[in-house]
Amino acid sequence: MNTIGVAIIGCGGITLQNHLPGLALCQDVKVTALCDNNPATLEQARQQTGVSVTSTSYEEIVKRDDVQAVIIATPNVAHPPIAHAAIAAGKHVLSEKPLALNYADAKGMADAADQAGVRHMTAFTYRFVPAMRYLSHLIQQGEMGQPYHYRSCRLQDWGTRHLGWRQVKKLAGTGELGDMLSHRIDFAHHLLGPMKRLVANLKNLTPMRDGHPNDTEDWVAILADFRNGATGVLESSKLASGRNESWRSLDYVELNGSEGTFEFTTSKWNELIAGKVGGPGLKPIPVPKEFWTWPGSPRDPGVGDPLVTFRYDQAFEFIDAIRNGRPCNPSFHDGARSQQVMDAAVKSANEQRWIDLE
Ligand SMILES: NC(=O)c1ccc[n+]([C@@H]2O[C@H](COP(=O)([O-])OP(=O)(O)OC[C@H]3O[C@@H](n4cnc5c(N)ncnc54)[C@H](O)[C@@H]3O)[C@@H](O)[C@H]2O)c1
């Protein structure tokens, strides 16, 4: 097999946590170049990885002949220009979410990648939780019947600490909406299809975080109608004090349909809670072993903390799609679709009314 050379643009938290360990599990893949516009972060990444080709300029890196694929892990504002530079150079692109600061830019990325014939992927990492994959499978098998309700709740305790670029609207676009709810909007699309209309509210309860101005929201809620007739209620907060963060805090999705109910919680990676219509109530159902890793992934689910390691399957999906010349799952189109809902949520909150989605 030919080795695929990957460049990483942005060497901060998520690159160290997800992308580098994920790529390390992929066969015949080499991280050939690193880029970060902060020289100190770049030097630290060079020392940690041993990757000798480094630059603070993404334009230089994406043009290199030893780079076939690019992973974008910068603050949100920089995703579109880096993606367009990589696509123009004929490189496959995996971009972090949210794809852009607005739908037009996100759609532009998807269209440009399609036109160039390169693979494109949005890092909706929680699609890779085994229980989410099993839930999607059961719904496709008709186990839920006619969908009635989608409900998601993401509650974390981020307190009032300084969040860096994440609390600056011109760099992040939005706060909790893009940070956390974008994933749960994607779940909703993935499980139930597109939304038809929504009404939303966004709230900034911390205009100063640790002495630094914050012009992004800490809390967001969306009430939605789906095109298939189901209803949606989605809530996400950084200020659920005492609930801790990450996978230790609540990340809950519930679906009710004519045949029954399914409940998914990220922290229970290999279990769903389910009940049949008219039955005695909800009970746990185990996720079968064939769902414990993404199809074809070389990852051993017995190695490491499964609440961390499911994320590594994302890199495998990107590389496998490149090798097989097939679309990535989820693609830039999924990222753009989530962005369209985010734009509508902001508009709804600003104008205090329902917004129809095309
Ligand atoms: N998929 C997930 O579950 C998940 C989780 C966390 C973060 N993210 C996303 O990943 C992205 C990065 O988040 P993070 O937590 O790693 O942030 P971070 O601040 O830790 O890292 C971002 C890095 O990008 C660098 N950078 C900024 N502008 C750049 C540019 N123009 N060129 C090159 N480098 C540049 C910064 O110096 C920094 O080192 C964001 O879009 C975020 O929403 C996704």
The ligand as an ORCA input file, in Angstrom:
! r2SCAN-3c Opt
* xyz 0 1
  N     -14.582     17.049     17.360
  C     -14.521     17.331     18.657
  O     -15.021     16.585     19.488
  C     -13.783     18.580     19.081
  C     -13.327     18.716     20.422
  C     -12.583     19.873     20.730
  C     -12.340     20.843     19.759
  N     -12.854     20.690     18.506
  C     -12.642     21.700     17.453
  O     -11.252     21.674     17.091
  C     -10.797     22.971     16.732
  C      -9.580     23.328     17.592
  O      -9.946     23.255     18.966
  P      -8.812     23.042     20.093
  O      -9.540     22.763     21.346
  O      -7.783     22.068     19.639
  O      -8.193     24.512     20.136
  P      -6.732     24.944     20.619
  O      -6.810     26.402     20.882
  O      -6.267     24.025     21.707
  O      -5.815     24.664     19.337
  C      -5.919     25.402     18.149
  C      -4.510     25.599     17.573
  O      -4.607     26.218     16.304
  C      -3.546     27.167     16.179
  N      -3.912     28.137     15.143
  C      -4.745     29.199     15.218
  N      -4.861     29.822     14.018
  C      -4.071     29.132     13.159
  C      -3.740     29.297     11.790
  N      -4.277     30.261     11.041
  N      -2.861     28.434     11.225
  C      -2.302     27.442     11.964
  N      -2.579     27.249     13.272
  C      -3.453     28.077     13.864
  C      -3.416     27.745     17.582
  O      -2.154     28.346     17.792
  C      -3.639     26.516     18.460
  O      -2.424     25.856     18.768
  C     -12.006     23.897     16.914
  O     -12.656     24.077     15.694
  C     -12.908     23.130     17.886
  O     -14.275     23.455     17.740
  C     -13.563     19.588     18.154
*
